[in-house]
Amino acid sequence: MDDQLKLAYDEESLKDNPNYESVFLQMNFGTNVGLYKANNDLTGFSKLQIASNTPNA
């Protein structure tokens, strides 16, 4: 899993506007692992979700 995630991150880093959150969610799709993003002043969090395991979901 580490090697797959590193390869996906490396590929994403070559893009003009990398979206590492999406890469993480795609790699963990269907595993009950979630990702929460803090707001700017760190007073709240929102759960990031994707609709399907596709790059633009």
mmCIF file of the N, C-alpha and C atoms, coordinates in Angstrom:
data_MODEL
# 
_entry.id   MODEL 
# 
loop_
_atom_site.group_PDB 
_atom_site.id 
_atom_site.type_symbol 
_atom_site.label_atom_id 
_atom_site.label_alt_id 
_atom_site.label_comp_id 
_atom_site.label_asym_id 
_atom_site.label_entity_id 
_atom_site.label_seq_id 
_atom_site.pdbx_PDB_ins_code 
_atom_site.Cartn_x 
_atom_site.Cartn_y 
_atom_site.Cartn_z 
_atom_site.occupancy 
_atom_site.B_iso_or_equiv 
_atom_site.pdbx_formal_charge 
_atom_site.auth_seq_id 
_atom_site.auth_comp_id 
_atom_site.auth_asym_id 
_atom_site.auth_atom_id 
_atom_site.pdbx_PDB_model_num 
ATOM 1   N N  . MET A 1 1  ? 0.824   -1.195 0.000   1.00 0.00 ? 1  MET A N  1 
ATOM 2   C CA . MET A 1 1  ? 0.000   0.000  0.000   1.00 0.00 ? 1  MET A CA 1 
ATOM 3   C C  . MET A 1 1  ? 0.865   1.254  0.000   1.00 0.00 ? 1  MET A C  1 
ATOM 4   N N  . ASP A 1 2  ? 1.955   1.253  0.769   1.00 0.00 ? 2  ASP A N  1 
ATOM 5   C CA . ASP A 1 2  ? 2.839   2.423  0.809   1.00 0.00 ? 2  ASP A CA 1 
ATOM 6   C C  . ASP A 1 2  ? 3.411   2.740  -0.565  1.00 0.00 ? 2  ASP A C  1 
ATOM 7   N N  . ASP A 1 3  ? 3.865   1.702  -1.264  1.00 0.00 ? 3  ASP A N  1 
ATOM 8   C CA . ASP A 1 3  ? 4.451   1.908  -2.591  1.00 0.00 ? 3  ASP A CA 1 
ATOM 9   C C  . ASP A 1 3  ? 3.408   2.430  -3.581  1.00 0.00 ? 3  ASP A C  1 
ATOM 10  N N  . GLN A 1 4  ? 2.196   1.893  -3.515  1.00 0.00 ? 4  GLN A N  1 
ATOM 11  C CA . GLN A 1 4  ? 1.133   2.354  -4.409  1.00 0.00 ? 4  GLN A CA 1 
ATOM 12  C C  . GLN A 1 4  ? 0.778   3.802  -4.137  1.00 0.00 ? 4  GLN A C  1 
ATOM 13  N N  . LEU A 1 5  ? 0.683   4.167  -2.868  1.00 0.00 ? 5  LEU A N  1 
ATOM 14  C CA . LEU A 1 5  ? 0.348   5.545  -2.506  1.00 0.00 ? 5  LEU A CA 1 
ATOM 15  C C  . LEU A 1 5  ? 1.462   6.501  -2.924  1.00 0.00 ? 5  LEU A C  1 
ATOM 16  N N  . LYS A 1 6  ? 2.709   6.102  -2.730  1.00 0.00 ? 6  LYS A N  1 
ATOM 17  C CA . LYS A 1 6  ? 3.833   6.949  -3.142  1.00 0.00 ? 6  LYS A CA 1 
ATOM 18  C C  . LYS A 1 6  ? 3.820   7.170  -4.649  1.00 0.00 ? 6  LYS A C  1 
ATOM 19  N N  . LEU A 1 7  ? 3.582   6.115  -5.418  1.00 0.00 ? 7  LEU A N  1 
ATOM 20  C CA . LEU A 1 7  ? 3.524   6.255  -6.871  1.00 0.00 ? 7  LEU A CA 1 
ATOM 21  C C  . LEU A 1 7  ? 2.394   7.194  -7.290  1.00 0.00 ? 7  LEU A C  1 
ATOM 22  N N  . ALA A 1 8  ? 1.237   7.045  -6.663  1.00 0.00 ? 8  ALA A N  1 
ATOM 23  C CA . ALA A 1 8  ? 0.092   7.901  -6.984  1.00 0.00 ? 8  ALA A CA 1 
ATOM 24  C C  . ALA A 1 8  ? 0.391   9.352  -6.601  1.00 0.00 ? 8  ALA A C  1 
ATOM 25  N N  . TYR A 1 9  ? 1.016   9.576  -5.443  1.00 0.00 ? 9  TYR A N  1 
ATOM 26  C CA . TYR A 1 9  ? 1.374   10.935 -5.023  1.00 0.00 ? 9  TYR A CA 1 
ATOM 27  C C  . TYR A 1 9  ? 2.411   11.535 -5.972  1.00 0.00 ? 9  TYR A C  1 
ATOM 28  N N  . ASP A 1 10 ? 3.407   10.742 -6.362  1.00 0.00 ? 10 ASP A N  1 
ATOM 29  C CA . ASP A 1 10 ? 4.435   11.227 -7.283  1.00 0.00 ? 10 ASP A CA 1 
ATOM 30  C C  . ASP A 1 10 ? 3.818   11.645 -8.613  1.00 0.00 ? 10 ASP A C  1 
ATOM 31  N N  . GLU A 1 11 ? 2.885   10.844 -9.111  1.00 0.00 ? 11 GLU A N  1 
ATOM 32  C CA . GLU A 1 11 ? 2.205   11.168 -10.361 1.00 0.00 ? 11 GLU A CA 1 
ATOM 33  C C  . GLU A 1 11 ? 1.369   12.446 -10.204 1.00 0.00 ? 11 GLU A C  1 
ATOM 34  N N  . GLU A 1 12 ? 0.691   12.565 -9.084  1.00 0.00 ? 12 GLU A N  1 
ATOM 35  C CA . GLU A 1 12 ? -0.141  13.742 -8.826  1.00 0.00 ? 12 GLU A CA 1 
ATOM 36  C C  . GLU A 1 12 ? 0.713   15.002 -8.699  1.00 0.00 ? 12 GLU A C  1 
ATOM 37  N N  . SER A 1 13 ? 1.908   14.876 -8.150  1.00 0.00 ? 13 SER A N  1 
ATOM 38  C CA . SER A 1 13 ? 2.775   16.038 -7.940  1.00 0.00 ? 13 SER A CA 1 
ATOM 39  C C  . SER A 1 13 ? 3.215   16.687 -9.246  1.00 0.00 ? 13 SER A C  1 
ATOM 40  N N  . LEU A 1 14 ? 3.126   15.966 -10.347 1.00 0.00 ? 14 LEU A N  1 
ATOM 41  C CA . LEU A 1 14 ? 3.515   16.508 -11.642 1.00 0.00 ? 14 LEU A CA 1 
ATOM 42  C C  . LEU A 1 14 ? 2.443   17.406 -12.249 1.00 0.00 ? 14 LEU A C  1 
ATOM 43  N N  . LYS A 1 15 ? 1.247   17.395 -11.699 1.00 0.00 ? 15 LYS A N  1 
ATOM 44  C CA . LYS A 1 15 ? 0.148   18.208 -12.216 1.00 0.00 ? 15 LYS A CA 1 
ATOM 45  C C  . LYS A 1 15 ? 0.298   19.660 -11.770 1.00 0.00 ? 15 LYS A C  1 
ATOM 46  N N  . ASP A 1 16 ? -0.316  20.574 -12.525 1.00 0.00 ? 16 ASP A N  1 
ATOM 47  C CA . ASP A 1 16 ? -0.260  21.994 -12.182 1.00 0.00 ? 16 ASP A CA 1 
ATOM 48  C C  . ASP A 1 16 ? -0.915  22.297 -10.845 1.00 0.00 ? 16 ASP A C  1 
ATOM 49  N N  . ASN A 1 17 ? -2.006  21.584 -10.536 1.00 0.00 ? 17 ASN A N  1 
ATOM 50  C CA . ASN A 1 17 ? -2.738  21.807 -9.293  1.00 0.00 ? 17 ASN A CA 1 
ATOM 51  C C  . ASN A 1 17 ? -3.005  20.451 -8.638  1.00 0.00 ? 17 ASN A C  1 
ATOM 52  N N  . PRO A 1 18 ? -2.000  19.876 -7.966  1.00 0.00 ? 18 PRO A N  1 
ATOM 53  C CA . PRO A 1 18 ? -2.173  18.533 -7.390  1.00 0.00 ? 18 PRO A CA 1 
ATOM 54  C C  . PRO A 1 18 ? -3.259  18.480 -6.323  1.00 0.00 ? 18 PRO A C  1 
ATOM 55  N N  . ASN A 1 19 ? -3.989  17.366 -6.312  1.00 0.00 ? 19 ASN A N  1 
ATOM 56  C CA . ASN A 1 19 ? -5.065  17.159 -5.339  1.00 0.00 ? 19 ASN A CA 1 
ATOM 57  C C  . ASN A 1 19 ? -4.758  15.877 -4.565  1.00 0.00 ? 19 ASN A C  1 
ATOM 58  N N  . TYR A 1 20 ? -3.947  16.015 -3.533  1.00 0.00 ? 20 TYR A N  1 
ATOM 59  C CA . TYR A 1 20 ? -3.515  14.854 -2.758  1.00 0.00 ? 20 TYR A CA 1 
ATOM 60  C C  . TYR A 1 20 ? -4.648  14.232 -1.962  1.00 0.00 ? 20 TYR A C  1 
ATOM 61  N N  . GLU A 1 21 ? -5.642  15.049 -1.567  1.00 0.00 ? 21 GLU A N  1 
ATOM 62  C CA . GLU A 1 21 ? -6.793  14.505 -0.852  1.00 0.00 ? 21 GLU A CA 1 
ATOM 63  C C  . GLU A 1 21 ? -7.520  13.485 -1.715  1.00 0.00 ? 21 GLU A C  1 
ATOM 64  N N  . SER A 1 22 ? -7.707  13.825 -2.984  1.00 0.00 ? 22 SER A N  1 
ATOM 65  C CA . SER A 1 22 ? -8.392  12.924 -3.907  1.00 0.00 ? 22 SER A CA 1 
ATOM 66  C C  . SER A 1 22 ? -7.613  11.622 -4.092  1.00 0.00 ? 22 SER A C  1 
ATOM 67  N N  . VAL A 1 23 ? -6.296  11.732 -4.202  1.00 0.00 ? 23 VAL A N  1 
ATOM 68  C CA . VAL A 1 23 ? -5.460  10.536 -4.355  1.00 0.00 ? 23 VAL A CA 1 
ATOM 69  C C  . VAL A 1 23 ? -5.624  9.629  -3.135  1.00 0.00 ? 23 VAL A C  1 
ATOM 70  N N  . PHE A 1 24 ? -5.571  10.223 -1.937  1.00 0.00 ? 24 PHE A N  1 
ATOM 71  C CA . PHE A 1 24 ? -5.722  9.433  -0.718  1.00 0.00 ? 24 PHE A CA 1 
ATOM 72  C C  . PHE A 1 24 ? -7.082  8.744  -0.677  1.00 0.00 ? 24 PHE A C  1 
ATOM 73  N N  . LEU A 1 25 ? -8.146  9.489  -0.997  1.00 0.00 ? 25 LEU A N  1 
ATOM 74  C CA . LEU A 1 25 ? -9.491  8.910  -0.961  1.00 0.00 ? 25 LEU A CA 1 
ATOM 75  C C  . LEU A 1 25 ? -9.654  7.809  -2.006  1.00 0.00 ? 25 LEU A C  1 
ATOM 76  N N  . GLN A 1 26 ? -9.089  7.997  -3.196  1.00 0.00 ? 26 GLN A N  1 
ATOM 77  C CA . GLN A 1 26 ? -9.170  6.955  -4.220  1.00 0.00 ? 26 GLN A CA 1 
ATOM 78  C C  . GLN A 1 26 ? -8.465  5.675  -3.777  1.00 0.00 ? 26 GLN A C  1 
ATOM 79  N N  . MET A 1 27 ? -7.312  5.832  -3.129  1.00 0.00 ? 27 MET A N  1 
ATOM 80  C CA . MET A 1 27 ? -6.551  4.657  -2.678  1.00 0.00 ? 27 MET A CA 1 
ATOM 81  C C  . MET A 1 27 ? -7.276  3.910  -1.553  1.00 0.00 ? 27 MET A C  1 
ATOM 82  N N  . ASN A 1 28 ? -8.106  4.616  -0.793  1.00 0.00 ? 28 ASN A N  1 
ATOM 83  C CA . ASN A 1 28 ? -8.794  4.019  0.344   1.00 0.00 ? 28 ASN A CA 1 
ATOM 84  C C  . ASN A 1 28 ? -10.288 3.841  0.105   1.00 0.00 ? 28 ASN A C  1 
ATOM 85  N N  . PHE A 1 29 ? -10.724 3.957  -1.134  1.00 0.00 ? 29 PHE A N  1 
ATOM 86  C CA . PHE A 1 29 ? -12.139 3.852  -1.477  1.00 0.00 ? 29 PHE A CA 1 
ATOM 87  C C  . PHE A 1 29 ? -12.682 2.485  -1.048  1.00 0.00 ? 29 PHE A C  1 
ATOM 88  N N  . GLY A 1 30 ? -13.781 2.490  -0.324  1.00 0.00 ? 30 GLY A N  1 
ATOM 89  C CA . GLY A 1 30 ? -14.427 1.251  0.094   1.00 0.00 ? 30 GLY A CA 1 
ATOM 90  C C  . GLY A 1 30 ? -13.816 0.572  1.302   1.00 0.00 ? 30 GLY A C  1 
ATOM 91  N N  . THR A 1 31 ? -12.899 1.241  2.001   1.00 0.00 ? 31 THR A N  1 
ATOM 92  C CA . THR A 1 31 ? -12.225 0.616  3.143   1.00 0.00 ? 31 THR A CA 1 
ATOM 93  C C  . THR A 1 31 ? -12.684 1.168  4.487   1.00 0.00 ? 31 THR A C  1 
ATOM 94  N N  . ASN A 1 32 ? -13.670 2.058  4.497   1.00 0.00 ? 32 ASN A N  1 
ATOM 95  C CA . ASN A 1 32 ? -14.155 2.704  5.715   1.00 0.00 ? 32 ASN A CA 1 
ATOM 96  C C  . ASN A 1 32 ? -13.118 3.619  6.352   1.00 0.00 ? 32 ASN A C  1 
ATOM 97  N N  . VAL A 1 33 ? -12.129 4.059  5.574   1.00 0.00 ? 33 VAL A N  1 
ATOM 98  C CA . VAL A 1 33 ? -11.162 5.046  6.035   1.00 0.00 ? 33 VAL A CA 1 
ATOM 99  C C  . VAL A 1 33 ? -11.635 6.395  5.536   1.00 0.00 ? 33 VAL A C  1 
ATOM 100 N N  . GLY A 1 34 ? -11.667 7.384  6.418   1.00 0.00 ? 34 GLY A N  1 
ATOM 101 C CA . GLY A 1 34 ? -12.138 8.703  6.041   1.00 0.00 ? 34 GLY A CA 1 
ATOM 102 C C  . GLY A 1 34 ? -11.058 9.750  6.148   1.00 0.00 ? 34 GLY A C  1 
ATOM 103 N N  . LEU A 1 35 ? -11.345 10.910 5.569   1.00 0.00 ? 35 LEU A N  1 
ATOM 104 C CA . LEU A 1 35 ? -10.414 12.026 5.610   1.00 0.00 ? 35 LEU A CA 1 
ATOM 105 C C  . LEU A 1 35 ? -11.202 13.280 5.938   1.00 0.00 ? 35 LEU A C  1 
ATOM 106 N N  . TYR A 1 36 ? -10.758 13.995 6.957   1.00 0.00 ? 36 TYR A N  1 
ATOM 107 C CA . TYR A 1 36 ? -11.404 15.236 7.366   1.00 0.00 ? 36 TYR A CA 1 
ATOM 108 C C  . TYR A 1 36 ? -10.447 16.392 7.126   1.00 0.00 ? 36 TYR A C  1 
ATOM 109 N N  . LYS A 1 37 ? -11.004 17.509 6.650   1.00 0.00 ? 37 LYS A N  1 
ATOM 110 C CA . LYS A 1 37 ? -10.198 18.683 6.374   1.00 0.00 ? 37 LYS A CA 1 
ATOM 111 C C  . LYS A 1 37 ? -10.605 19.803 7.333   1.00 0.00 ? 37 LYS A C  1 
ATOM 112 N N  . ALA A 1 38 ? -9.609  20.396 7.979   1.00 0.00 ? 38 ALA A N  1 
ATOM 113 C CA . ALA A 1 38 ? -9.874  21.492 8.920   1.00 0.00 ? 38 ALA A CA 1 
ATOM 114 C C  . ALA A 1 38 ? -10.155 22.774 8.153   1.00 0.00 ? 38 ALA A C  1 
ATOM 115 N N  . ASN A 1 39 ? -11.004 23.632 8.745   1.00 0.00 ? 39 ASN A N  1 
ATOM 116 C CA . ASN A 1 39 ? -11.229 24.933 8.130   1.00 0.00 ? 39 ASN A CA 1 
ATOM 117 C C  . ASN A 1 39 ? -10.033 25.841 8.443   1.00 0.00 ? 39 ASN A C  1 
ATOM 118 N N  . ASN A 1 40 ? -10.028 27.043 7.881   1.00 0.00 ? 40 ASN A N  1 
ATOM 119 C CA . ASN A 1 40 ? -8.861  27.922 7.990   1.00 0.00 ? 40 ASN A CA 1 
ATOM 120 C C  . ASN A 1 40 ? -8.472  28.291 9.418   1.00 0.00 ? 40 ASN A C  1 
ATOM 121 N N  . ASP A 1 41 ? -9.453  28.472 10.303  1.00 0.00 ? 41 ASP A N  1 
ATOM 122 C CA . ASP A 1 41 ? -9.110  28.850 11.677  1.00 0.00 ? 41 ASP A CA 1 
ATOM 123 C C  . ASP A 1 41 ? -9.099  27.656 12.641  1.00 0.00 ? 41 ASP A C  1 
ATOM 124 N N  . LEU A 1 42 ? -9.175  26.452 12.097  1.00 0.00 ? 42 LEU A N  1 
ATOM 125 C CA . LEU A 1 42 ? -9.083  25.194 12.857  1.00 0.00 ? 42 LEU A CA 1 
ATOM 126 C C  . LEU A 1 42 ? -10.164 25.050 13.924  1.00 0.00 ? 42 LEU A C  1 
ATOM 127 N N  . THR A 1 43 ? -11.330 25.639 13.685  1.00 0.00 ? 43 THR A N  1 
ATOM 128 C CA . THR A 1 43 ? -12.427 25.510 14.643  1.00 0.00 ? 43 THR A CA 1 
ATOM 129 C C  . THR A 1 43 ? -13.429 24.444 14.239  1.00 0.00 ? 43 THR A C  1 
ATOM 130 N N  . GLY A 1 44 ? -13.279 23.886 13.066  1.00 0.00 ? 44 GLY A N  1 
ATOM 131 C CA . GLY A 1 44 ? -14.205 22.862 12.606  1.00 0.00 ? 44 GLY A CA 1 
ATOM 132 C C  . GLY A 1 44 ? -13.589 22.013 11.507  1.00 0.00 ? 44 GLY A C  1 
ATOM 133 N N  . PHE A 1 45 ? -14.215 20.887 11.256  1.00 0.00 ? 45 PHE A N  1 
ATOM 134 C CA . PHE A 1 45 ? -13.726 19.948 10.260  1.00 0.00 ? 45 PHE A CA 1 
ATOM 135 C C  . PHE A 1 45 ? -14.872 19.513 9.364   1.00 0.00 ? 45 PHE A C  1 
ATOM 136 N N  . SER A 1 46 ? -14.551 19.196 8.116   1.00 0.00 ? 46 SER A N  1 
ATOM 137 C CA . SER A 1 46 ? -15.552 18.654 7.204   1.00 0.00 ? 46 SER A CA 1 
ATOM 138 C C  . SER A 1 46 ? -15.004 17.370 6.587   1.00 0.00 ? 46 SER A C  1 
ATOM 139 N N  . LYS A 1 47 ? -15.881 16.387 6.438   1.00 0.00 ? 47 LYS A N  1 
ATOM 140 C CA . LYS A 1 47 ? -15.478 15.101 5.887   1.00 0.00 ? 47 LYS A CA 1 
ATOM 141 C C  . LYS A 1 47 ? -15.408 15.205 4.370   1.00 0.00 ? 47 LYS A C  1 
ATOM 142 N N  . LEU A 1 48 ? -14.289 14.800 3.797   1.00 0.00 ? 48 LEU A N  1 
ATOM 143 C CA . LEU A 1 48 ? -14.132 14.777 2.353   1.00 0.00 ? 48 LEU A CA 1 
ATOM 144 C C  . LEU A 1 48 ? -14.623 13.434 1.840   1.00 0.00 ? 48 LEU A C  1 
ATOM 145 N N  . GLN A 1 49 ? -15.374 13.460 0.750   1.00 0.00 ? 49 GLN A N  1 
ATOM 146 C CA . GLN A 1 49 ? -15.932 12.231 0.194   1.00 0.00 ? 49 GLN A CA 1 
ATOM 147 C C  . GLN A 1 49 ? -15.831 12.258 -1.329  1.00 0.00 ? 49 GLN A C  1 
ATOM 148 N N  . ILE A 1 50 ? -15.783 11.083 -1.923  1.00 0.00 ? 50 ILE A N  1 
ATOM 149 C CA . ILE A 1 50 ? -15.878 10.959 -3.367  1.00 0.00 ? 50 ILE A CA 1 
ATOM 150 C C  . ILE A 1 50 ? -17.044 10.055 -3.681  1.00 0.00 ? 50 ILE A C  1 
ATOM 151 N N  . ALA A 1 51 ? -17.663 10.282 -4.826  1.00 0.00 ? 51 ALA A N  1 
ATOM 152 C CA . ALA A 1 51 ? -18.844 9.521  -5.215  1.00 0.00 ? 51 ALA A CA 1 
ATOM 153 C C  . ALA A 1 51 ? -18.470 8.143  -5.764  1.00 0.00 ? 51 ALA A C  1 
ATOM 154 N N  . SER A 1 52 ? -17.334 8.074  -6.453  1.00 0.00 ? 52 SER A N  1 
ATOM 155 C CA . SER A 1 52 ? -16.874 6.803  -7.004  1.00 0.00 ? 52 SER A CA 1 
ATOM 156 C C  . SER A 1 52 ? -15.367 6.849  -7.113  1.00 0.00 ? 52 SER A C  1 
ATOM 157 N N  . ASN A 1 53 ? -14.748 5.734  -7.367  1.00 0.00 ? 53 ASN A N  1 
ATOM 158 C CA . ASN A 1 53 ? -13.294 5.655  -7.418  1.00 0.00 ? 53 ASN A CA 1 
ATOM 159 C C  . ASN A 1 53 ? -12.788 6.030  -8.808  1.00 0.00 ? 53 ASN A C  1 
ATOM 160 N N  . THR A 1 54 ? -13.027 7.277  -9.198  1.00 0.00 ? 54 THR A N  1 
ATOM 161 C CA . THR A 1 54 ? -12.535 7.798  -10.465 1.00 0.00 ? 54 THR A CA 1 
ATOM 162 C C  . THR A 1 54 ? -11.790 9.087  -10.196 1.00 0.00 ? 54 THR A C  1 
ATOM 163 N N  . PRO A 1 55 ? -10.850 9.472  -11.051 1.00 0.00 ? 55 PRO A N  1 
ATOM 164 C CA . PRO A 1 55 ? -10.022 10.644 -10.777 1.00 0.00 ? 55 PRO A CA 1 
ATOM 165 C C  . PRO A 1 55 ? -10.772 11.943 -10.570 1.00 0.00 ? 55 PRO A C  1 
ATOM 166 N N  . ASN A 1 56 ? -11.913 12.145 -11.225 1.00 0.00 ? 56 ASN A N  1 
ATOM 167 C CA . ASN A 1 56 ? -12.619 13.417 -11.097 1.00 0.00 ? 56 ASN A CA 1 
ATOM 168 C C  . ASN A 1 56 ? -13.884 13.326 -10.249 1.00 0.00 ? 56 ASN A C  1 
ATOM 169 N N  . ALA A 1 57 ? -14.063 12.247 -9.501  1.00 0.00 ? 57 ALA A N  1 
ATOM 170 C CA . ALA A 1 57 ? -15.269 12.082 -8.693  1.00 0.00 ? 57 ALA A CA 1 
ATOM 171 C C  . ALA A 1 57 ? -15.274 13.027 -7.514  1.00 0.00 ? 57 ALA A C  1 
# 
